[in-house]
Amino acid sequence: MSARRRTPSPEPRPGELSGRPPAAHTGSRSGHAGSRPVRAIFLGSGSFAVPILEGRVELAAVAVVGVVSAPDRPVGRGHRLGSVPVAQRARELGLTLLQPSRIRAPEAVEAIRELRPEVGVLADYGQLVPPAVLDAPAHGMLNVHPSLLPRHRGASPIAATILAGDPVAGVTLMQMDAGLDTGPLVASVSWALAGDETGPTLEAEAARRGVTLLRRTLGAWLGGALEARPQAAEGVTITRPLRREDGRLDPHRSAIELERQVRAYQPWPGSFLEITDARLVVWRAVAEAAGSEDRPESVGRLVAAGDDIALVTADGRLRLVDVQPAGRRRMSAAEFRRGRSGAVGDRVR
């Protein structure tokens, strides 16, 4: 898809299926000069997308005619069906909800096209969207992505921002094409990081700023006052979906890297150590300088750090602050140490 606005094809556009041409759109975010609001669809699944959906519903310039989200799946020990956050919120708002297992399946594409969307917005959806869906809205599909593209494309940009120690975070509004976050850029916002953000706190801030960005931009986009521009060829990084094993704290990395991991991998996949007879989830930790007695052979050993315990790493110590032994409640590292006399001197597996 080019960086410029797409010219509608000679095939009937969604607004023409009812025998009416699409309404003219103006650049006001709080109102619309045409005879009716623009028909909009929303694609999303995760918690980051919920405030974006709510912001869309509040815009007078658009009418959300459908939400596309992930299917309900068995969760927990009872394997009861559970909904992803966007699907649950869409039901609460009384919106038309589609939950295809594969969005590129012909029946899913047809169901989306039957909604006659004129613009689409995606946030934290989880599947690549096929051209047949991207081409359905005359005004295209916009992606609210929580990074400053082309940095941190892909599935886990918020965790990647913290892991990399980026001094600045951002949200980008992008016109979607068939690639993985490769489409041209419409608008963006950035802000400085304090260096103590966790995955949930950064996600919440990115969602809040994403809502504001979309409200400020969508009217101008619909009115043709904005032109998308190609992404830079330099500075591209790619992220991938996180796996449970990614949460393992590797002492052969530096303490600074591990402290970032503890913050980045909340709530999923979490960060953990495996010691002699237990798995220890680490909720909060601090990177410190190496002790005078630390040696290369000490890497991977738990040592005393005041009342707490610390993990000796390849560069410095990771002092554990809040931990959770498997099957037990969250507690301070000092409390864990008092209840487990053999913690100091243990070595991680």
Secondary structure, DSSP 8 states (H G I E B T S, - for coil): --SS-----SS--GGGTTTS------S-SS--SSSS-EEEEEEE-STTHHHHHHHHHH-TTEEEEEEE----EEETTTTEEE--HHHHHHHHTT--EE--S-TTSHHHHHHHHTT--SEEEEES--S---HHHHTSSTT-EEEEESS-TTTTEES-HHHHHHHTT-SEEEEEEEE--SSSS-S-EEEEEEEE--S---HHHHHHHHHHHHHHHHHHHHHHHHTT----B---SSS--EE----GGGGB--TTSBHHHHHHHHHHTTTTT--EEEETTEEEEEEEEEEE---TT--GGGTTBEEEETTEEEEE-SBSEEEEEEEEETTS--EEHHHHHHH-TT-TT-B--
